[in-house]
Amino acid sequence: MTNAPNVLWIMADQLRFDYLSCYGHPHLDTPHIDALAGRGVRFNKAYVQSPVCGPSRMSAYTGRYVRSHGSTWNGMPLRVGEPTLGDHLREAGARAVLVGKTHMIADREGMAWLGIDPASEIGVRVSECGFEPFERDDGLHPDSPRQHWSAYDDYLVSLGYKSDNPWEDFANSGLDPDGELMSAWLLKNSRLPANVPEEHSETAYMTNRAMDFMAEASQGDKPWLCHLSYIKPHWPYIVPAPYHDMFGPEHIVEPIRSQAERDTDHPLLNAYQQSRVCRSFSRDHVREHVIPAYMGLIKQLDDNLGRLFAWMDEKGLSENTIIAFTSDHGDYMGDHWMGDKDFYHEVAVKVPLIIADPRPEADKTRGSTSDALVEMIDLAPTFMAAMGCAPKPHVIEGRDLTPLLHGTDGFFRRYAISEHDYSSFEMASALEVAQEDARTVMIFDGRWKYIRCEGFRPVLFDLETDPGEFIDLGASEAAEHIRIRAEMEQALLAWAMQHHSRITATPEVLAKQKLAAEIGILIGFWDEIEYEQTTGKPFSSLVPVGAPASKSNAG
């Protein structure tokens, strides 16, 4: 044990907030996640900084907005020199370890320019978002080569599951009644059981690996943060038996959508709806095929978390470990006539967030809910504070959630921000939008959700009168809506104009700038008298003793 608490930061990829029983799902029972909420705080208004895996995670790992860290899309490297949570924790003598997915792409060009060997200690940290990689698993694609960063493929092969791509052929495919291998990349195969026993699936494997790390780390003398990052319930949507047939059409909640949304005159929203994934999930038979598998993946996740939490209790780890559970974004599943993620309706941009702090200071908030407006970038400063890091407001743009966890004053946010770069999407091609203009930004104050769409009119939802987000008020001529749009646009401008790249300007550096006159940098003083009146010091103190008098027109 250490004086500082440890942190287990669990992230489930593409998990909707409303597909947990503690958030109100009527058919999907998640007792272990619910129990975590019962001993912590459940946040009802937690928003990601981008509704896409890569930029959302880079914001979570840096504590900074997408416009600040610059990794705007999947496959966009996080630049060398961008400080991360792992870097900050190491300064405080703690370990930051990865078990699972980051979706990080290393800035190899930047590393080469600086002469950093990717295999060196520094190179590995730069390549892994600042984490110490205990086990990395970012998933593959059907035609991908064997993973070089994860042992999961080797694990499957060691058990006899041999192929050129075990991740695809076993964990993410199923067998039809004739024994033919069917890839879960095709949605029609989602209801098949995955071609691997549950105990050898990715979810079970990563749970085991987190236990392996914690067992090892508990023998050391450093506090640790373990980022257990599950790749599921992200597509491919397929789950091992017995979870594959636990749910059926009778368990599917009706889609959140209206005909008015279908008939939108907004070019960008219309282009979204015409994209392949949205057209697909707008069909009821696709939803009925995929959602039961999605629900099964979440049920499997909850069962494995129950296994993990029981193990932590048995080993005495729970009493000194903050546990945070969240997601990197949601999943439309046909709501609003859309599929996947990539826009700003609640089902995509709002995520579950539960934090259970075992420290006595958190006793008064156990089992409570919070309606405070929080962002994913708030996790980094919260973990830093818990583990003894000094605040870094010149770097970190998130806000420490400790006041909300401990029931004290000191936390307030007026707006949540999220950003999306859709330049590589069908929408940009269909609308002939240039790469530099294919950008949207959401600002949300808890009621009004304003979405700036570069080159198009904005989108506006009033979640107080329209919680389903059916009615776009972006073109409304009502005086109130005109006023709100102007206020939100101004708030976005104010946010964009804040310092966000001055990360080397520590308080010490800024203090030196203020002391310019004291170190002999004299700008704007007319004479000795003005200097002495301004600084309270004799001008002679600036002239070295015995220095020769200056000569004019010398030589």
N, C-alpha and C positions, 0 to 999 in steps of 0.2 A: 504494500500500500504506500501511497505518496500523500503529501499534504494537499496538493491540488487534486481535484477530481479528474478522473479520466472521462473521455467522451466517446460514446458510440453513436456515430452519425449514420443513420440508415436512410438510403434514398432508393425508392422504387421507380424505375423508369416508366413514364407515360401512365402513371396511376392517377385516375380521376379522384377528386376529393369526395364526391358523392357516391363512390362505390365501396364505402366502408360503413358498417352498421352504426358506428359512433357519429357519422356524419349524415345518417338518415336513410341509408339504402334499405328498402323494405324486405328484401329477400336474401341478401348476401350477408351472412353473419361472420363477423371478424372479431371474435372474443379476445384474442391476445392483443391486438392493436387497441381495442376498446379498453382493456385492462391497463395498458400503458397510459391512455388518456385519463384513466381513473386515478392514477398517481402522479399526474402532471397537469399541464395546461394544454388545452386544445384550442388552436387558433382558427377563427372562422373567416378571417380575411387576410390570407397569406397569398402573395402574388409573386410570380417568377419574373425575372427581368427580360426573358424572351420565351415565347412559346415553342422553342426548338431546343433539342438536346444540347448541342455544343455550346452556343452562346449562353444558355441558361446556366449550365454547369460552370462555365468560365466566370460568370458573375458570382456564383455561389462560392467558388474557390478563391476568388480575389477580393470579394466584398465590394465589388465595383460594378457600375453600370456598363452596359455593352458599349455605349459610345466612348467609354473611358478605356476599357481594356482592348477594344478593337477586334476581338474575335467574333465577328458578326454572323457567322454561319458555320455549319458542320464542315470540318475540313479546313477551316481558317485557323492557322497556327496562333497560339498565344505567344506574343512576341517575347523574345529574350529580355529579361530585365523587369518584366511585369511581376511585382511581388505577390505572393500567394499566402494563403493561410498556413501552409506547411513551413514557409520561410519564417513567418512571424512566430510560430510555435517553437521552432528550433532555437530562435533567439532566447526564448524563455526556458530552454532546457527540456522541452517536451518532444515527443515523437509524433509525426503525422503519417499514418500508414494507410495505404489503399488496399482494399479487398473488393475487386469488382471493376465496374465501368467508370471511365472518366469522359470518354469521347474527346480526349485531348489529342491534338496534332502538334508535334514538336516543331519549333521554329528552327529547322535544321540549317537554313541559309544564314540566319542570324548567328547560330552557334558556330558555323564555319567561319564567318566573318570575324568573330571574336576569338577564334582558335580554341573553342571548347570541344573537347572530345566527348561525343554522345555516350561513350561507355564509362566515362569518369564519374566520380561521385557527384560533381556539380552538374555534369551533362545529364545524368539520370534524373536528377531532381528537376532540371529545366524541362526535360521531356515528359515528366509525369505530373505536371501541375504543382510541383513542390512536394508531392507525396513520396514517401518511401514505398515502392511497390512490393507489397507482400504477395499479391496475386492480382494480375490485371486481366480483365475479360471484357472487351468491347464488342464482342459478337462479330459476325462475318456476313457475307453475302453468298448466294448459292454457288458462285463460281470462284470464291476466294481460295487462296492457298492456305495451308495450315497456319494457325496463329503462331507468331513468334513471341508474344508477350504473355501468354497464358498457358498454364499446365493442364487446362481442362481437356483439351484434345488428347494429350498424352494420358491423362487419367482414364478417359474412355477407352483408348487403345489398350491400356494395361488390363482392362476388364474384359477384353475380347471384342470390343466394339470397333472394329478396324475398317477404315475407309480412307480415301484421300482427304475427306472433309467430315470428320466425325460430328462436329458441331451441327452441320447441316443434316447429315444422313440419319442421325439418331436423336439428338436433342430437339431438332426442329423439323422433323418429318414424321409421318405416320405410315402405317401399312393398311392398304385396303383389304377387303375380304379375300382377295386372291393372293395376298402377300406381296403386292407390288408397292414399292416405295413411293410415297406421295409427299411432295414438298409442301410445307405449311406456308410458303410464300404465296401459294395460290389459296385464296380465301375459302374456296369450296372444301378444302381439306382441314379446316380449323376444328371440326368436331371429332376428328380421329384422335385416338390416344397417341401421344408422342412415342416414338420408337425407342424408348429408354425407360427403365423403371424409375419411379419417383425418387428413390433414394440416390439415384445417380444423375438426376437432372441438374441443370445449372443452379436453380434456386437452392436445392439441398446441398449441392457441392459448395457453393459460396458461403452458405451458413456454416458448414463444417470448417471451411478455411478461416472464417472469422473466429471460431472457437480456437483453432490452432494458433492464430496470432495472439489472442488474449491470454491463452495458457502460457505462451512464451513470454509475453510482455509482463505478465504478473510476477515473473521471477526477477525482473529488473528493478531499477531504482528510479526510472523516469516516468513521469505521467505521460499518457498517450492518448491520441485521438485515432480511432479506427473508423475510416470511412467505408462502411459496408454498402456497396452500391450494386443493387440487383439490376440485371438487364431486363427482367420481366416485371410487369405484364406487357412490355413493349412487343410489337410484332416481331417475328412471325407469331401469330396467335395460335398456339398449340400447347397442350398441357398433358402430362402423363396421367394414366389411370391411377386412382379412381376419380380424379378431378375432371376428366374430360366429359363425363356425362352426369355430373352432379346437378347441373342446371339446364333448363329447357326454355322453350318459348314462353311458358307461363311465368317465368321469373324475369322477363325482360320488361323494363320500365318503358312506357310510351315515349317516343322521341319528343324532344323539346324543339318544336319548329312550327311555323305558320305559313300559310299561303302568301301572306304579305311579304315574308322574307324571300320566298321563291320568285316573287314578281318585282324584286328590287330594281330600281333604275340606276343603282350605283355601279359603275363599270368594274371596279375592282372586286366588289362582293360578287357580282355576276360572274366574273372570271374565276373566282375561287370555286363557285358552284359548278362551273363547267370543267374543272380539272378532273382528271381521271379518278383520283381517290375519293373526291366528293361525289361524283356521279355514282360511284360504286356504292358508297355507304348510304346514299339517299334511297337505295332500293331496300325495301323491307326484308326481302329474303336474305340479303347479305347481313343485315343487322341480326336477324334471327339465327344465322349460322355462326357469326363471330362472337357476339356478346356472351353466350354461354361459355365459350372457351376463355374469354377475357375474365369472366367472373371466376372460372376455375383456377386460373393463374393467380388471382388475388387470394382465393381461399387457400391455395397451396402456400403462398407467401405467408399468410397469417399463421398457418400451422407450423411452418418452419421457424417463424419468429417466436411462437410459443415454446418450441423446443430450445431455441437459443436463450430465451429469457429464463427458462427453468434451469438450464445449465449455468447461467450466470449467478442465479440465486444459490445453487448448490456450491459453487466455487467461491462464494462471498464477494463477487465482483459488483453485484447490483448496488450495494450500499455505498459505493464510492464512484459510480459511473453515471454521468449525465447521459440520458438516451434521448436522441432527437430522431423523429421519423417524419419523412416528407417525400416529395416527388419532384422531378425536374419540370414537369408540365402535365397537362391532362390529355384527353383523347375525345374527339368529337363523337365518334360512334353514330354518325348520322344525324346528330342534333344540328339544328340550323341548316340542314341540307348539306352538311359538310362531313369530312372524314379526316383522320389523323389529327394534326394540331394546327399550328401556324397562323392562328388569328386570336382575337382577344375576348371571345365570349367566356363566361365564367368556367365552363367545362374544360377549357383549354389553358387559361392563364391563371386560374385560382387552383391552389394545391392544398392537400392536407398538410398540416404541420402540428405535431405533438411533441412537446418537450417535457420530460420527466427529470427533475433535478432532485437528487437525493439529499441535498444539504438541508439542515434544519431551517434555514432562512426561507425555504420554499414550502414549508408545511402549511402555511395559511392559504396557498393557492391550489393545493392538490385536488384533482377532480373538477377543476373549474374550466370555464371557457372564456376566451377573450375575443372581443369584437374590434380590438385595435387593428389599424391598418399596418400590416407588416410586409416586409419584402424578403426574398431569399438572401439578399446581400446582408441581412441582419444576423445571419447565423455566424459568419466569420467573427465579427466583433464580440458576439456573445460567447463563443468558445474561447476566444483570446482572453477575455476578461476572467473567465472561470479558471483558466490555466496560468494566470499571472502575467500576461503580456501587458505592457504599457499601451495605453490608447494611441492610435495613429490616425488622427483625423485628417492629416494631410494626404493619406493614402486610402484609408477605408471610407467608403461612402455609405455603408450600412450603419445601423444603430444598434447598440447593445440592448438585447431584450431582457436583461436581468431584472430591471424594475417590474416588468410584467410577470416574470417568474416568481419574484419574491413579494409581490403585492405592495410595492412602494411607488412613489411618484417619480417622474423623470423620463417618461417615454411619450412621445407624441409625433405623429407623422400626418401631414395634411394630404399628401398625394402619393400614390404608388405609380411607378413608371415601368413600362415594358416596351421592347423594341423588336422589330423583325426586318430582316433583309430577305426579300423574296426574289432577288435577281436571278436565281437559278431555277425558279419555278415556272410552271406553264403560264401563270398569270402574266409574268413579265413579257414572255414571248407573244402571248395573245394580244396584249395591249400595246406592244412595241415600246415598252418602258426601258429606258437606258439603265445600265447597271447602277450608276450613281444616283438614280432617282427611285429605284425600286425599294422603297423604305417606308415603313409605317411606324408610328409611335403612339402608344396608349398612355393617357394620364387619367387616373381614377381617384376620386376623393371620398369614396365610400357610398356615394349616391350617383353622381354623374360620371359616366365613362365616355371620354372623348378620345377619338382615334384620328390622328392626323395622317392623311394619305397623300404623300407627295404627288402633285400633279392632278389630284382629284379633290372633290369636296370632302369634308370630314364626315365621320360617322359619330353619332351621339346616342347613347342610351341613358334612360333615367331608371335606375334599378329600384327606386322607391315605388314608382307607379307601374313599372314594367319589369319585374324581377326575371322574367323569362327572356328578356332582351329581344323581343319580337319587333319592336317599333323603332326604326332608325329616324332620329330627329335631326339628322345632320343637314337637312334642307328645309326644316320647318321655319315658317315665317313668324311664328309666335314670338312675341317680344322677349319672354323669359328664355326661350331657347337661343335666340340671337345673342342675348346677354351672356348666357352660360358658355356658348361657343367662344365668344371673345375673351371671357375670363380664363377659360382653359387654355386657349392659344397663348395668352399672355403668361400663364403659369408655366407652360412648356418652354417658352422663350427664356423665362427667368432660370429655369432648371438648366437649360442648355448653355447659358452664359456663366454658370458657376465654374470655379476652378475645378478641373478634373485631371489635368496632366502634370500638375506641379507637385509630384510625389516626392521630390528630393528636398522640398522646402519644409524642413523640420522646424519646430519652434526655435531651436538654437540658431538655425540659419536665418530665420526671419528676425531674430533678435539682433544679429550682427548687422543686418541691413538698417535697422533703426539706429544703430550706433555709428553710422557712417562718419558723422562729424567728430566723434570721439576718437576715431582712429586716423584722423587727419585728412578725410575726404571732405573738402570745403567747397560747396556748390551754392552760389547765390548770396553769400555774405558780401556786403558793401565795404565794410572796414572792420578794424579790430574792435571798435566799440559795439557794433551790431553783433559780432560773434560772442563777445563776453556777456552781453545782455541776454542772448538767446540760450547759451549753454551754461552760463553761470561759472565759467572757468576763464582764467586769464589766457589771452592769446599767446603770451610768451611761453605757456606750457607746451605749445605745439612745436616750438623752435628748439632743436637740440642745443644743450649747453655748449658754448664754444664754437658754434657753427659760424662760418664766415658770412659776413653780410653779402647780400646779392649785389651784383653790379649790372647796371643797365647799359646797353649799347657796348658791351664788352668786346674787345678785340678789334 
